[in-house]
Amino acid sequence: MVRNEQLAKSPQQLELLLASRYLNLEHVAEILGVPKSFIYRRTARGHGDPIPHYRLGGHLRFKPDDVQEWIESHRHEPELDSPAALVTALRQKASSRSTKPLKRAPRNKRAS
C-alpha cells in the first residue's frame, strides 16, 4: 500500500494507487485534482451529494471503485439542442466551407 507521503507522481504509481483496496483523503484529493477541503465538505454528514466513504474513528477511507462511480455520476454531456451546441455546429459548418472567393459571372459589354 502506498503511504500518505508518497502520493502518485507517475502514471504507473497512479495505477498502483487505484489498485489498492482503500484510499485515504489525500489520495482522493489528488486523483480528483481538488483541495482536501473539497473532500471534507463532500464527506460531511448531511451533505446532499456525498462521496461514498467509510469513517473509521477520525479517518476517512474510500474504495477506488466507489470514487470512480461518483465521478462518472457527475459527467455532463452537452445537450444537442442547447444554444452552445448550436453555435458549435454553425462554426464547424462555416469552417468546413471553402475559403475560395466565388467566381463572378462575366458582365456583358454594352455596345457603344
Phi, psi and omega in degrees: 000142181282133179285161181303322183287342185256067178290155185301131179244345181225165178302324180293320179293323178296319177301316180296318180298315181291336179280345181292160187290316180225148178249151174263180184300317181297320180296316181295318178299319179292317180299317181279343182071037181233162177290159179299329180299327177297316180295317178301316179296320182284352177247003179293143178299134178089000178290139184290338183221068186284151170282128180303133184203170173243138178250110181248096187065236178264012185252141176256137176227147185228140171276133180305320180295322179295319179295317180298317178297320179296318178299312181298329180290347180255012179284134180240125175261140178295141178283139183293331182256015178285157178302321180295321179293322178294318178297316179299315180297319179295320179295318179295320180295318180294322181286339180278347179288156177290144179263006179288141178292150179288143177279134179270148177291140180296141180277144175283129178280138179275142176280128181256000000 
